[in-house]
Amino acid sequence: MRLQINGEPIDASPAPGQCLRSFIRDQEHFEVKKGCDTGDCGACSVLVDGTPVHSCIYPAFRAEGTQVTTVAGIGLPGDLAPIQQRFVDAAGFQCGFCTAGMIVTASTLTETDLDDLPRLLKGNLCRCTGYRSIADAIRGTHTPQDGSAGSDACRTGMGPVVTTSPRTSPRTAPRTTPRPGTVGTSLAAPASERVVSGQEPYTLDVEVPGLLHLSVLQSTQAHARIRSMKTDLAAALPGVHSVLTHADSPATLYSTARHEDRLDDPDDTLVFDSVVRFRGQRVAAVVADTLAIAEAACRLIEIDYEPLPAVFDPHDALRPGAPLVHGDKDAAASRLADPSRNLVAELHGEYGDVAAGLAEATHVVTGSWQTQRVAHTHLETHATIGWLEPGAENGTGTGAETGERLILRTSSQVPFLVHREICRLFDLDPARLRVFTARVGGGFGGKQEILTEDVVALAVLKTGRPVQYEFSRSDEFTLSPARHPMQIQVTLGADDAGRLTALKLGVLADTGAYGNHAPGVMFHGSSESVSLYRVPNKRVDAQSVYTNNLPSGAFRGYGLGQVIFGVESALDELARTVGQNPFDLRRLNSVGPTDPLVVTHEEGPDLIFGSYGLDQCLDLAQAALARGNDAPVPPGAHWTVGEGMATAMIATTPPRGHYAQASVTLDTAAVGRTGARYTVRVGTAEFGNGTTTVHAQLAATALNTTPDRITILQSDTDAIGYDTGAFGSAGVVIAGKAVLAAANDLADTLRQAATERHGEIPADSWTLEPDGLRSAETFVTLAELAEASVLRGVGAEDGARRSVAFNVHAFRVAVNTQTGEVRILQSIQAADAGVVMNPEQCRGQIEGGVAQAIGTALYEEVILDGAGTVTTSVLRNYHIPLLADLPVTEVYFAQTSDVLGPFGAKSMSESPYNPVAPALANAVRDAIGIRPTELPMSRDRIWRLLHPAGQSSSPAAPTTEPDQS
Amino acid sequence: MDLNTVLTITAARHRDDLALLGPQVAPLAGGSDLFGDPQTHLTGLVDLQTLGWPALTLTETLTESLTADAGTTAVPGLSIAATCTIAELSRLPAAPGWAAHPLFFQCATALYGSFKIWNVATVGGNLCASLPAGPMTSLAAALDAEVLIWRRDGSDERMPASAFVTGNTTNVLGPGDVLRSIEVPASSLAARTAYRKISLSPLGRSGAVLIGRLDRDRRFVLTVTAGTVRPVQLRYSSLPDAGTLARDVAGIDCWFTDAHGAADWRRAVSGVLGEEIRTELEPTALDATEHPTGDL
C-alpha cells in the first residue's frame, strides 16, 4: 500500500493484522513508541490525515492513501515547532519516552481546548514528571514553585529557588548570578531537542540486519514441577531457529537483582528452571524470524506439569507445614535465612530496652498497616537486543581477540552489573562481553534486575544471530517484579510531653517467588525510617518471606516508603494522643545533626550528617500549610476537611560501596573548528533522572565553559570506566562527584600544560576560559595545547561516606463521606537537597516522586486473585496518575550545603516519594476521624471505613484492621 | 497491537460478505477493542466500515408541544449506525427539541479511552464489547433505544438496547450476527436527562454511570450501568420519592467487583448518584433547556 509518512512516500505492505504503530516502526520511524500496545498510554500517538489516533490500535491497512504525521513531522532539532520548543523550555519530560506522543497530541489542541486539558490529555500517560511541567509546556506558562498561578510565556529564568531563612551552615557554592549552564541554573537536558522530536534513540530504536525475535512461554501454574515438555512441533515450525527450555539453561543459580556486591541477593534463580514458582514465570522461549512465528511456536509447546502445593499469604508461608517455595535450596549456598520456613531474610535487634521504655511511657500507640503491590510502569518496557561481533577489538587495543564478542544493548539501570553477572552465568571472559544502554525510558528500580539480558544472551550464543526480546506491557505486570507488599506493625511509647520512650517495629514483606532485593529492601526499609527518631529504646523484627506470588523487587524508596507509611502514621496517632501538633512532635523527637543514627545499633561511621535541613523543611511545610491556598472546599456537608504531614529521611547513597569512574577529555579534533569541546565519559545510565544534565553542569562549571561544548558518553562497559549503576539515588552524589573530580583533574592538567609552554607563569595563576587559559596578558588557546598531547582528567568516587537528605510533605484534603473521594486541596513538599544543582530539574524530580506516590496512596494496586494470577495485567486496569489526578505540588528547598556531595548537593530522586502516602493518610484521618491503614486509599476503601456496615456484603474487605489504643 | 494470527482482512461491500464471520473471523469496526487485546483465536477480520453505512440519520419525528405558549416543534428521532464513531456522535449538533442532547457528549466522556480513541472507536463496537462500563451501552439503554441486529440467517431483529448486553462482556449476538444500528426514539430525545458518573479516580474507568430520564409524559426511568454487569432500569410513572428510589437502587442484584470498584461501594454510590439525579429532575426545575450536568 502507499501512504506518506511526514511527507515522504512509502510503498510497503503491512501484515493483515498489523497495527499502524509497528508498521511505522518497520519503516524505521522509531519516533513512534510502544508504551502499552493497548491504546491506553498514548506514546504511539500519530496524526492520520490530521486526526490524532493511538497508532497501536489503528489497523495499518486503513492508513492506505493517508498522510501520517509523527512527532518528527512536527519539527526536528534546529527547526523545532513552537510546541516542541515549549516542552524543552518547560522541562516537560524526564525519561522522554512519552514525549513524542504527548507532543503529537498537544499539537492538535487549540487555545479553547486548554480549559479541558485534563480530559484531552487522559490518553497520554507520563510516569516521570507529575504533569505540571507538561501542562506548563502546553499552556506556554510557567507555574512558580509555590504553586501560585502561572505567568504567561515566562520563558527566561525558570523557577528560582524560593528564598527561605537559612538556619544552618551557609552555602559554599556561589550564590551570585551563576554563569548560564553551570551548577545552580536550570539548564535543559542536553538531549532535549532530540527527545521532543523523537530523534533520541531508546533501547529498541535501532535497525539490526537479520534480527530474530524471542517470545517467552509463561507458566500457567503457581507452583509445579515440569514433568516433561514437548517442543518438537514448535521447533519444526518454519522460521523457528531455536526453542530454549530448562535443558538449555546454565546450571548456575543467580539473582535477577543486581548490586555492587552480588552476595547481597540470594542465588535462587535459573534462566529456565524445571520447577515453576509463580504464574507467569518464564518456562520456555522460542527464537524465530518474526515475533508472530515465535508466538505461534510458543503456543505449540506442550508442558506436563506436576502441580505442587502453593502458598500465597506471607503469614501462611511462615507456618509450620507450609508449602516450601525453595525447599530444594541450600541455605548457605543460596544465602537464605531459612528455606525450610520460606524465610529469605530477617532482622531482629534491640537497642536499649523496649519493654522498659513502654513501661515508663505515659502514652502508647500501636497499629498495623498494610501496603500493596505497586508496578513501576516505566513507559519503556524491559528489552534487550543482543548480537555477536568479531572479537578484533577488545576495548584495550592490545591486539586480536579470537572468538566473537557478545554485545547486549539493554534497557537497564545497571549495565556494568549486568555485565558482571552475564559473564558469570555464561562463563564469559569479561573482554568478550559488552553491555550498554541507549537512553532508558524510565526505571524507578524496575531496571535494577536482569529480566531480559540473560535469555537474550542464551539465545544469541545458541543461534549466533542477533536476537531481540521486548516485554509487552502485560509482561511488565505479570513477569517483572513489583514493589514489596508489607505489613508494618508499629508501637510507640512517649512521655507526658510527647518525647518518645520506645519504638517497636515489626515488618513482614512478601517477596514472592524469588528473593531478588528481598534482604536489601527489608533492611533498608527498616533503616532510615527508624533512625530518623531519637528514641532510647528501639526494637526491629523484620522478615521477608517467599510465597508463590509474583516476585517483588526494587522500587523507588527501596522499602522505606512502606515502613515510613506505618511509622509516620503511628507518630500522627501519637501526636493526637498527646495533644501535640504533628510538626512539633517531629521537632521534639527527630535526630539533630549531633545525634547518633540508630536502628538496632549505632550506624556508621560511613553515614554522617553532611548537612542538616530537616528543621527548615518542617518550617517551610508548616508555614505553607498555614498560609493555605485558594483551593475551595467542595460545597456540601458531606465534604470534610483535614490536614496531615509526614517526614522522611534517606541516606544519599547505598551502603557498602557504590563506585563510579569518570574521565573528561579535551577533544582534539573539534578544538579548531567549533571551539574547544570536551567529552565526559561516565558509566551511569540516563533513565530520566537528569544526571546527564547535572554532569554537564558540573563539568562546565569546573572547566569554566558552557554545557553545549560538552559531550557526554555514558553507560557502556566498552567505552567507559566502571559504574555501579543508576540506583540508590547515586547519579549526582557518586557519578557526579566522579565527573567533577575528573573535570577538576583535567583543569589542573590544562594549567600544567599551559605552564609548560610559558615556564615563567606558575600553573595556579592560569584561569580557564572556554577557548583557552589566561594569565594576565598571556593567553594560551586550548587548540595549541591539544596539538601537543592528549589531555584527559580522571576521577573516581567510592561512596565510602554517605550523608542524609530530608523530605517533609503536607496535605490539606477534602473527603467526600458519601463516596470516599479524597480531593487534594493543597500539596506541599519541602526538600533538603543540599545545594540544588538544577532547580527546575530537581523540582521535576520531586513533583514526579510525589505524583508516583499519590498513585500509590490513592489508586494503584497490582491485584492478584489469591491463587497467584495477576488480574490487573493491562494499563486500563492498573491506574497510574493522569494529569487529571494530580494537584500542583508546592516545592520548597531548604538551604543547606552538604560536605560530601559535589558543590554541596545531595541526592533527590527516591526520597520525595517516601513521605507522601503517610502524609495523605494522616490528612484523611484528620478529615474523617478514622485512620486509613491500608493502601491504596481508594474511594471504595475510604467509603468502607466510613460505612463499616457495608463490610458484610463486601467481597473485597480489607485484610487488616486498625488497631489503635 | 499486532494481531499476528490474522491472515485475512475482507472488506465487506454488502450483507452477503458477512457470511464469512464465525468463531475465528470477527467483524472489525474501529479496531480499538480488537487491536487492544490479544486475539489469538482469530484468523480473519471482516471490515464493516466498507459497508458505508451513514453514521447518523434523523428519523421519524414527534410533534411536541414543548411549552405552553410556544406552539409545536417537530422532534426527530435518530438512527446511529453501529459503525458511527464516538467522535461523530459527540459532535452531532442538537436537533430541535432534543433536550437529551447533552447526553451524547457526556456519555462519550465516560469512555475510558481518550478523545483520540473517540476518533476510531464506534458506537456499535462499544456495545458489542459489552463491558459493564461501556458508555454507549449506558446511552442506548438510557434513551430506550432499540438495536437492529442482522442475524446470520439473513433475518433482522429489533430489541431494546437495554437487553443487548447480558453480562460482563457477553451479549445476545451469536457467531455471524452483526449489530447494524441503534435506533433512538424521538420521545426519549425530547426528554430531560441527568447524568452522573463516578470512578475510583477523577476520569478513570467508570465505577458507576447513572442516567435519569424524565419523559414529557412525566414517566421517569433511571438507568444504572457500569456498577452492574448489565444495564438495569428502574421505571416509574412519575418521579419517585427519595426513599423509594434509594430502596430500589439498593435492591439491584447484579453489582460486581473488579479493579474499578468494589460491589458494595458501587451499590452505595449509585444510591447517592441516583438521588442527585432525582433531585436534579425534580419538577421545581421545570426549565427544560437548563440543567446542570457533569461528573460528581
Interface residues (C-beta under 8 A of the other chain):
Chain A: A15 P16 G17 Q18 C19 S22 D37 T38 G39 D40 G42 S45 T51 P52 V53 H54 C56 I57 Y58 P59 F61 R62 T105 P118 R119 L120 L121 K122 G123 N124 T290 L291 A292 E295 A296 R299 S472 Q818 T819 G820 E821 L858 Y859 E861 I863 T871 T872 V874 R876 N877 Y878 H879 P881 L882 A884 D885 S938 R939 D940 W943 R944 H947 G950 Q951 S953 S954 P955 A956
Chain B: M1 D2 L3 N4 T5 V6 L7 T8 I9 L28 G31 S32 F35 G36 D37 T40 L42 G44 L45 Q49 T109 Y112 G113 S114 F115 K116 I117 N119 V120 I198 L200 S201 P202 L203 G204 R205 G207 T257 D258 A259 H260 G261 A262 A263 D264 W265 R266 A268 V269 V272 L296
